[in-house]
Amino acid sequence: MKAIILEGIDKPLTLKEVEIPQPAEGEVLVQLKAAALNRRDWWITRGKYAGISYPAIIGSDGAGIVTEVGPGVDRDWIGKEVIIYPARNWGDKEEYQANDFGIIGLPPYSGTFAEYVNVTVGQLQFKPAHLTWEQAATLTVAGLTAYRALFTKGQPKEGNTVLITGVGGGAGTFALQYAVAAGCKVFVTSGSNEKIERARQLGALAGVNYKAQDWAEQLKQLSGGFDVIIDSALGEGFSKLLDVIKPGGRIVFFGGTAGGNIPEINGRKIFWRHISILGTTLGSPHEFGKMLAYVDKHKLVPVIDEVFRLADAEKAIRRMDNSLQFGKLVLSI
């Protein structure tokens, strides 16, 4: 089969011929139809994840057709159109993942930038019928991360005001779509006025460019404050979120694209106003099923920035260098 191989840190992604894997006990072989890129893949190519070994088939998002099953797996799965839960060993706690939890796309779990991938039968969910292969493939990491951040952690109610910071990336765009479908009043920030306008077209009421000195003041004036804030950036601007969150509000974060640490903040604003700051990452298999049901119920269609051939994976990941994309980047296989 053809697969995209990462040979080392800062090495280009290359297309190579490798053996088709054989499903072990409890596994299935999925012929991939599409895979999508995440910021995680970009960081992996730069060696920013612990335990990376090379060569590696990266990629965590994928959708396709089950072609073989391993021992102990019902043969009725063969021929089914599926979307893949992107991790193994979440564990039995919904609140957090187990110690041996691992996302596919790093050894020992081969990823989805290939024509075939082995996954456990427990990682399978049926592809939403209203989505193309390319659209379905975008949902797994970013869609699940956004779902858990917004609904499990943020818990907005209909009519609540919600802020999505740094809209344009995959998870932020999904959070926007989910919150609009839930009947929330959604606002966004971005360093690009064009992305703010794109977000308005998806249902955001307004947006502010965070490059402006007074961006927090502008947001407060526009919205009156927020019940829930979804953030993936951290960085220096994080402290200003305390100025725009309402009493009893929840700030949920799941990334650190603007810096990995929470800056110095005024703790009095947190305890006196009963503010919750909540961390989250990915989501459980149970939440994955709930997320897909939500997408199907509201007939949500993921936003795709651009579709590339598998052989052009290096070109696709280079588009992430300056965060120019709005929505997801996809490989058609």
C-alpha positions in Angstrom: 0.0 0.0 0.0 1.0 3.6 -0.3 1.6 5.6 2.8 3.0 8.9 3.9 6.2 8.4 5.9 7.9 10.8 8.3 11.5 9.9 8.5 12.6 12.4 11.2 12.3 15.9 12.7 11.7 18.6 10.1 12.0 16.0 7.3 9.5 16.3 4.4 6.6 13.9 4.3 7.2 11.4 1.6 5.0 8.8 -0.2 6.3 5.3 0.0 5.2 1.7 -0.7 4.8 -0.4 2.5 3.2 -3.7 3.4 -0.6 -3.7 4.1 -1.0 -4.4 7.8 -2.9 -7.5 9.0 -5.6 -7.1 11.7 -4.8 -8.8 15.0 -7.3 -10.1 17.5 -10.0 -7.5 18.1 -8.9 -5.4 15.1 -10.2 -4.6 11.7 -8.5 -3.4 8.5 -9.9 -0.1 7.1 -9.4 1.0 3.5 -9.2 4.7 4.0 -11.0 7.0 1.6 -9.9 10.3 3.2 -7.8 11.5 6.1 -7.5 15.0 7.6 -4.7 17.0 9.1 -4.5 18.4 12.6 -2.2 20.9 14.3 -0.9 17.8 16.2 0.5 16.4 12.9 2.4 19.7 12.3 3.9 19.6 15.8 4.9 15.9 15.4 6.9 16.8 12.2 8.8 19.2 14.4 9.6 16.6 17.1 7.4 18.3 19.7 5.8 15.1 21.1 7.3 12.8 23.6 8.2 9.2 22.6 8.4 9.9 18.8 10.3 7.3 16.9 10.9 7.1 13.1 10.0 6.2 10.5 6.3 6.8 11.3 3.0 6.9 9.5 1.3 9.9 11.0 -2.3 11.1 10.9 -5.2 10.6 13.3 -8.3 11.6 11.3 -9.7 9.0 8.9 -12.8 7.5 7.3 -13.2 4.5 5.1 -14.5 1.0 4.5 -13.8 -2.1 6.6 -12.2 -4.7 4.3 -10.9 -7.4 6.8 -11.5 -8.4 10.4 -9.2 -10.1 12.8 -9.9 -13.0 15.1 -12.9 -12.4 17.4 -14.5 -9.7 15.3 -17.9 -10.1 13.7 -17.5 -10.4 9.9 -20.6 -8.3 9.5 -18.3 -5.3 9.8 -16.8 -6.0 6.4 -18.1 -3.5 3.9 -19.3 -1.0 6.4 -18.6 2.7 5.9 -17.0 3.9 9.1 -15.3 6.8 10.8 -12.5 6.1 13.2 -12.2 7.1 16.8 -8.7 8.4 16.8 -7.2 6.8 20.0 -6.8 3.6 22.0 -7.2 2.9 25.7 -9.2 5.9 26.9 -10.1 3.8 29.9 -13.2 3.4 32.1 -13.4 7.0 33.4 -15.3 9.6 31.4 -13.6 12.4 33.3 -10.0 11.6 32.0 -8.0 9.2 30.0 -6.0 6.2 31.3 -2.3 6.1 31.6 -1.8 3.9 28.6 -4.0 6.1 26.4 -2.5 6.8 23.0 -3.7 8.7 19.9 -3.0 6.9 16.6 -0.5 8.4 14.2 2.5 7.9 16.5 4.3 4.5 17.2 3.2 2.0 18.2 -0.1 3.0 16.4 0.2 3.7 12.7 -1.8 6.6 11.4 -4.2 7.4 8.7 -2.0 9.0 6.1 -2.1 5.7 4.2 -4.3 3.5 2.0 -5.1 1.1 4.9 -4.9 1.2 8.7 -5.6 -1.3 11.5 -7.8 -0.1 14.4 -9.7 -1.9 17.1 -13.4 -2.7 16.5 -14.2 -0.4 19.5 -12.8 2.5 17.5 -15.5 2.2 14.8 -18.5 4.4 14.3 -20.7 4.5 11.2 -20.1 7.4 8.9 -22.9 10.0 8.9 -24.8 9.4 5.7 -25.1 13.1 4.7 -21.3 13.6 4.7 -18.8 12.9 1.9 -15.7 10.9 2.8 -13.7 14.1 2.9 -16.1 15.8 5.3 -16.5 12.8 7.5 -12.7 12.4 7.9 -12.4 15.9 9.4 -14.5 15.1 12.5 -12.4 12.7 14.5 -9.8 14.8 16.5 -10.9 18.4 16.0 -14.6 17.6 16.1 -14.4 15.5 19.2 -12.1 18.0 21.0 -14.5 20.8 20.3 -17.5 18.7 21.4 -16.1 17.8 24.7 -14.7 21.3 25.3 -18.1 23.0 24.6 -20.7 20.6 25.9 -19.0 18.3 28.5 -16.9 21.1 30.0 -18.5 24.4 29.0 -22.1 23.2 29.3 -23.8 26.2 27.5 -27.5 26.7 27.6 -29.6 27.9 24.7 -29.3 31.7 24.5 -25.9 31.8 26.4 -23.1 33.9 25.0 -20.1 31.9 23.8 -16.7 33.1 22.7 -14.5 31.1 20.4 -10.9 32.5 20.4 -8.7 32.2 17.4 -11.4 30.9 15.1 -10.3 29.3 11.8 -8.6 26.2 13.0 -10.4 22.9 12.9 -11.5 22.6 16.5 -12.4 26.3 16.8 -14.6 26.1 13.6 -16.4 23.0 14.9 -17.0 24.7 18.3 -18.5 27.6 16.4 -20.8 25.4 14.4 -21.8 23.3 17.4 -22.6 26.4 19.5 -24.7 28.0 16.8 -26.7 24.8 16.4 -27.3 24.8 20.1 -28.9 28.2 19.9 -26.1 30.1 21.6 -25.0 33.7 20.8 -21.5 33.2 19.4 -18.7 35.6 19.1 -15.2 35.0 17.8 -11.7 36.4 17.8 -9.0 36.1 15.1 -5.9 37.8 13.8 -7.5 37.9 10.4 -10.5 40.0 9.5 -11.2 37.6 6.6 -11.6 34.7 9.1 -13.9 36.8 11.2 -16.1 37.4 8.2 -16.1 33.7 7.4 -17.2 33.0 11.0 -20.0 35.5 10.6 -21.2 33.6 7.5 -21.3 30.4 9.7 -23.5 32.1 12.3 -21.2 34.1 14.6 -22.9 37.4 15.6 -19.6 39.4 15.6 -15.9 39.1 16.0 -12.9 41.1 17.1 -9.3 41.1 15.7 -7.1 40.2 18.7 -4.3 42.3 17.2 -6.2 45.4 18.4 -4.9 46.8 21.6 -8.4 47.0 23.1 -9.8 43.7 21.7 -11.1 42.6 25.2 -12.9 45.9 25.7 -14.5 45.6 22.2 -15.7 42.2 23.0 -17.2 43.2 26.3 -19.1 46.1 24.6 -20.4 43.9 21.8 -21.5 40.9 23.9 -22.0 42.1 27.4 -19.7 39.3 28.6 -19.6 35.5 28.1 -21.1 32.5 29.8 -18.6 30.2 28.1 -15.2 30.8 26.5 -13.5 28.1 24.4 -9.7 28.8 24.0 -7.0 26.9 22.2 -4.2 29.5 22.4 -3.3 30.3 26.0 -0.4 32.9 25.7 -0.5 36.4 27.1 -4.0 37.2 26.0 -5.4 34.5 28.2 -5.5 36.8 31.3 -7.8 39.2 29.5 -10.4 36.5 29.2 -11.1 37.1 32.9 -12.2 40.6 32.0 -14.9 39.3 29.6 -16.2 36.2 31.3 -19.4 36.6 33.3 -19.7 35.7 37.0 -20.1 31.9 37.2 -18.7 31.5 33.7 -16.5 28.8 32.4 -13.2 29.2 30.4 -12.3 25.9 28.7 -8.9 25.4 27.0 -7.4 22.5 25.1 -4.2 23.8 23.4 -1.4 26.3 23.6 -0.7 27.6 20.1 0.2 31.1 21.5 2.3 29.6 24.3 2.1 26.5 26.5 1.6 28.3 29.9 -1.2 30.3 31.5 0.2 33.8 32.1 0.2 35.5 35.5 -3.5 36.2 36.4 -5.4 37.9 39.2 -6.8 35.1 41.3 -9.2 37.4 43.0 -11.1 37.7 39.8 -11.5 34.0 39.7 -12.7 33.1 43.2 -14.7 36.2 43.9 -16.7 35.9 40.6 -16.9 32.1 40.8 -15.1 31.5 37.5 -14.1 28.0 36.4 -11.0 27.4 34.3 -11.2 23.9 32.8 -8.6 21.9 30.9 -9.6 19.2 28.4 -8.1 17.1 25.6 -9.8 15.0 22.9 -12.7 13.0 24.4 -13.9 9.5 25.2 -15.4 6.9 22.8 -18.8 7.6 24.4 -18.5 11.3 23.6 -17.3 10.4 20.1 -20.6 8.6 19.5 -22.6 11.6 21.0 -20.7 14.0 18.8 -21.5 12.1 15.6 -25.2 11.9 16.7 -25.2 15.6 17.2 -23.6 16.2 13.8 -26.2 13.9 12.2 -29.2 15.4 14.1 -28.3 19.0 13.0 -27.0 17.9 9.6 -23.8 19.9 10.2 -21.3 20.0 7.4 -17.6 20.4 8.4 -15.8 23.3 6.8 -13.0 22.2 4.5 -10.3 24.6 3.5 -8.7 22.5 0.8 -8.5 18.9 -0.4 -5.1 17.4 -1.4 -4.1 14.1 -2.9 -2.3 11.7 -0.5 0.9 12.2 -2.5 0.7 15.9 -1.7 0.6 15.5 2.1 3.8 17.6 2.4 2.2 20.5 0.5 -0.9 20.2 2.7 1.1 20.4 6.0 3.0 23.4 4.7 -0.3 25.3 4.4 -0.4 25.1 8.2 2.9 26.9 8.6 1.3 30.3 8.8 -2.1 29.2 10.0 -3.7 30.5 6.8 -6.4 27.8 6.6 -10.0 28.3 7.6 -11.4 24.9 8.5 -9.8 21.5 7.8 -7.2 20.4 5.4 -8.0 17.0 3.9 -6.2 14.2 2.0 -8.3 12.3 -0.5 -7.0 8.7 -0.8 
